[in-house]
Amino acid sequence: MVKRALLILNPTARGAPPREWLREGIDALDGWEATISQTESAGHAIELARDAAANGMDAVVACGGDGTVNEVANGLAGSQTAMAVVRGGTANVWSKEIKLPRKPADAVRLLSTGERRVVDLGRAVYGGGADGESERYFLLMAGIGFDASIVRQASGALKRRLGAAAYLLQGARSVFSHRAVAVELLVDGAPLSASLYWLLVGNTRSYAGLVSLTHQAAADDGRLDFCLLEQGGLPRIAWLLPWVLLRRHHQRAHVRYRPVESLEVRTAGLPVQVDGEYLTETPIRIEVAPRALQVIVPAELNSPLFTSDAREEP
């Protein structure tokens, strides 16, 4: 039986793959029919992916950056339709995590040659006003505080022009102005009072494709990794960086690190980002959604992100 796939292309993503390169990969597929749809606005990839799952498609391929990957994951969460990825965008964190081929045609061909894995997602629940609660899934991580303030201030035009350097530029400004605040948390149902400069909740390990902050995370263990930096500023971050590179930062003073299944930030007014895109302000609840997404990865991928050896034919 011929399998069906939809390629969702974000034409505004930095380094978006040309359609002819995607078509080259489609033409080489064995046993698949694939079509290409182009996004027209923010959130459109969620709709396209959700419709593809509802129509029984076997796979959806996110062709864009981490924001496009996030939207496709949100559209496919809880379905039997698998997500594959073609690199394009600023950081391409998931692509690097799974050692995805750089050439778009080779990445598309993973529909035929790759294998399925099942991963968890994080779920951020927020709002709760007259319109009720809203939710957003994340594949990589959620950040509260320092990095979310950077994401909120870095414009889309600047990201398209400078790539990851846009975040570095904004970060250099924010490191002098951002301050820790006292917060009230609920971590796996237990109250916690702490100082929060930066809270990172990771489903995967790599941060911005550069360093591993949630370095003990696995994408299929039914948990998220909680990494709280209680103090910040340039001197402390500079002091902490070597420990991050050694993956021993979780043992340092003023860093709290642990696996969690859920947490709430009850203090209001802190910026929140998910998968590198600004989302909202606290209060917010974050929880794991176990085994919520099927993904297609290179065959025989060996990565500490996966604790299970279970594999399925894509």
N, C-alpha and C positions, 0 to 999 in steps of 0.2 A: 504494500500500500504506500502510495506517495504521501510524504509528510509535507506540511505547509508551514511557512514562516513569513513573518512580516518584518522588514527592516525599517526602523524609525530613524530618520535622518534629521538632525538639528542643524540647519544650514548656517545658523548664527554662531555655532560653537567655534572657538578658536581651533584652527587646524582640522575643521570638519572634513571627512573623507569625500573626495569627489564621487559623484554617482557612477561614473564609468569604472572606477576602481571597485566599487561595490558590485557592479554588474559583472565584472570579471570573476569575482568569487562566486556569484550566483550561477554563472554559466558552468562552473566546474563542479557544482554540487551533484552528488549521486543520490537519487531517490528523494529529492526535495523539489518543491515548487516555492518560489519566493518572490515577493513583490516589495517595492519601496514606497513608503509614504513619508512626506516631509512635514515637520511641525510648522505651525503658523504663529504660535504664541506660547507664553509660559503656561504650563499645565496641559498642553495639547497632547504631549506624549503619554500622559496618564490615561487620557480618554482613548487614544489609539490602542494602547496596550490592553486596556480593560475590554474594549470591543473585540480585540483579537482573541483574548481568552474566552470571552462569551461565545465566540464563533468556533471554538474548538481548535484554534491554531496550535500547532505543536511547539512553536518557539517564536519569540520576539527578539530581534537584535537591536540593541540600543547603539546608535551610531552618533556619538557625541561625547561630551565630557561627563564628569561625575554628576552634574545636575540632571542631564538626560538619563543617565543610568538610574538615578534616584526616582525620576518620574516613571520610568518603565517598571521598576521594582514595585512602586506603589500601585500601578495598574494591574500587575500580575500577582500581588500578594494573595496567598490562599488558594491560588488556582493550580491546575496541572500543566499550565503552559510555562515552558522554561525560558529563562533570559540568557541570551548571549550578548556579547559586547564587541564593538569595533572602536578602537581608540580615536579620540578626538576631543579637544577641550584643553583645560589649563593644567590640571594635575594628573588625571587619569589614574587615580589611586587603585581602584578595583582592577584595572587592566594590569597594573604592575604587580598587585598581590597574587594574581593567578598566572603570571608569566605569559600574558597574551601576546601572540605574534604582532609585530609592529605593522606589517603590511595589511591593509584592509582586506584584500582578497584572501590572504591566509587566515585571517580571523573569521571571515564569513565561512570558509570551508570547515571550520570546527563544527558546524551544524552536522556535517557528515562524519568527521573524524574524531570529534571530541567525546566527552562523557558527561553525564548528568551527576550533579551533587545536590544535596538538599541542605540549605542553610537557614539560620535564624535571621530575623530582622529585629531591629529596635522599633518601638512604637512610641511616638511622642503625642500626648493627649493634652490639649490646652483649650483656652477659651472658657466656655460655660456660661456665657451671658445669655441674652435674649435669643440668640441664634443657636444655642446649645454648644456642646463640645465639638471641637475639630480634632482630627488626628492626622499624623504624617508618619509614614514608615521611613526608616533609614537603614541602609545596608552597611555603611562604614562606621559612622560615629555621630554623636551629638555633642556640641560644645556650648557651654554657658559661661558668660563673663568675657574674659580677655579676647579669645579668638573670635567669638561671635560679634564683639564690637568692631573688630577689624573687618570681618565679612560684611557687616552692615554698612560700613563706610566706604568699602572699595567698590567703585562703580563698575557696571558691566562694560562700559566703553574702555575703561582703564585695563580691565582684565583681558579684553580681546586684544588690546594693543601691546601690553607688557607681559601677559601670562602670569606665572607664579610671582614674578617680580612685583606685581601690583600689591600682593599681600605683604611682601617684605617691606615695601615702601610704606604702606599704611601701618604695618606692625612697628616700624621704627619710630613712627609718630606716637602710636598708642602706648608703647612701653614706658614712656615718660609721664603719661597722663592717667592711665588706667589705675584704679585703686581697688584693693580688696574690700569686701563688705561682709558684715556679720549676717549669716543666713540661718534659717531654720529648714532642716531637711528631714525627710522620712526615708530611711534606707531599709528595704526589705521589712517595712512595717515598724522599724525602731526609730524613735526620734534622735536627731543629731544636730547639735548646735556647733557651727564652725565658722571660720573665716573663709570666704571664697574669693580667690583671685581668678582662678580658671578651673572649671570642672569639665573633664572630658569623659564621655561615656562611650566606650568603643565596642563594636561588634567584630571589628577586624583590627589589625595591628598597626599598619603604616599610617602616619599622619602626613598629609600633603605629598606622599611619595618620597619623603626625605628622612624621617626618623620614626622610630617605633615608640610611641608614648604608652599605648595600651598593649605592651609587648607580650603579655601572657594570654591575650584573647584568642579564642577559637570561634569560628563562625557557625559552628554546629553543636555547641555544648549546652545550649539552653540557658546561657547566662550572658550578661554584658560585663565589661570591665570598667570599674569606677576609678578614675584617677583625679584626685582633688589636690590642686596646688593652692595652699592657703595664703602664701605670701608671694609677691611678685616684684616687678621693677627690674631695671636693667642689671644691677649687680647680682641679684639672686638668680635670674634666668641665666646669666653668663656663668655663674658658679654651678648651676644645675646641669647645663648642657653636656659636659663631659660624662656625667653620671647617666644621662639619657643615652648617649652613644654607647656606653658600657652596659646599658639595660639594667642599671642598678639604682635608678632614681627612686624606685618605689620604697627603698630602704632609707631614704634621706629624711631629715627633719622637715616638718611642714608639708609633707606629701602623704596623702592617704590613698591607698590602693587596695582594692578588693573586688572579687567577683560579686555581682548582684543580679537579682531577677527584677527588681523594681526600685524606683526611688521617686520622691517628690521634692521639688524645690518650692517651698511655700512663700518665701520672700518675693515680693513683687518688684518688677522693674528691671530685671537683668536680661540682657539680650541672649537669644538662643539661635544657634545655627544647626542645621542637619545636613550632612554630606556636603559641606562647603557652601550651602545656600542659607541666607538669613531666613528665619521662620517667624519668630514672635518674641515676646517678652514673658518672663516668669510672672505668675506661678505656672508650673508645668509638671506633668507626671510622665515618667519614662519607664517603659517596661519591655521585657523581651517577648517577642512573638516567635515561639519555637517552631522550627521547620516550616517556615512560612513561604519560602521561595525556592524553586528549582532553578539551578544555574547550569550552564554548559561551560566547561573548562577544558583545557588541553588534556588529551588522554594521558593517563598515568601521572597526573600532576602530583608532585610530592611537596606538600606545604604544611607547616605547623598550624595553619588556619583550620585544617580539617582533622577532626579526631576520629571520624568514622571512615572505614574502608569501603563502605557500601557504595556501589556504583551501578548506574543504569545506562542502558543504551539510549542515546539522545534521539 
